[in-house]
Amino acid sequence: MNNEEKARMYHTLLLRHDKLDGLISDIKSEAAGVELNLDQKKQIESLESQKQVLVKQAMSLMGV
């Protein structure tokens, strides 16, 4: 994979990461200052896990 392809892939990973961040923020804003319910906590946990996968993919893409 050349550097241009890596850059495109990295950009795609960052966009997906940002989208997951947005989803997490949406869930937290639904709670409106009240403690998250079990379903919301599970959703956030799943999204955070997906973010970790993206970070690992980005790091391996950059050779870290």
Secondary structure, 3 states (H helix, E strand, C coil): CCHHHHHHHHHHHHHHHHHHHHHHHHHHHHHCCCCCCHHHHHHHHHHHHHHHHHHHHHHHHCCC
